[in-house]
Amino acid sequence: MEKLQYKIKNGPRVEALNQFKLEDGTIVAIFQGFRGENPELDFIVKYKEPGKRLRTPSHTHWIVDLIVKGEINKSSTLDLVKELIEIYDNVNPFQTVEERDTYKLIYAHEVARDFSWLEGTGSLSLELIGTLVELFSKCEKQTTGAFMFKSMLTLAKDYLEGKKDYYQIIGTSKRV
């Protein structure tokens, strides 16, 4: 599989450090990042669905998709979000550049399998959501005290439990 590339604004083209091909042909790639306590281990996530352009997933993208799934099947989507929070809690950050660059997904395929009845609702596949959560969790945990991604997962849970409203969840997702 040819490695994905993108052009850094006012900079060079860079090649993916690692990438994952999903069942539907979507490719999720990680590129060198530069933030946090361990900038050498930091990474940026991008994905390319078949026939579409390379995208950087925003929190608004996946949170809106969970809202759509929740409007179709609230209890199952709540179970999904609880599973995503459990994944967050169990994931450890990368310890070495080699570990990051050779990583194989652990949880994403399980999410797609365990919640297959939600597949086809919303626009993002369950495997893509699982992959994003797995990778974002590893990235966030590389910086002590980082919490934004975990707080978004918790906000999604609160929304599905009726504790937060649509405007709160969308407003927060746009600020991160």
PEGI-V154337 format. One line per field, one symbol per residue. psi: psi as a letter, one per 20 degrees, with the letter a starting at -180 (. if undefined). Layout:
# PEGI-V154337
psi = ???
This chain:
# PEGI-V154337
psi = pppqqqpppkarpqqqhqqpprhjipppqpqpajrahmhhiqqppqqoqpjrrpqoprhhghghghggghhhngghhggghhghhggghiqqrqhqggggijqpqghghgggghkhiiqiqaipqhhgggggggghghghiiopiqigghhgghggghghjjhqrghggggghhi.
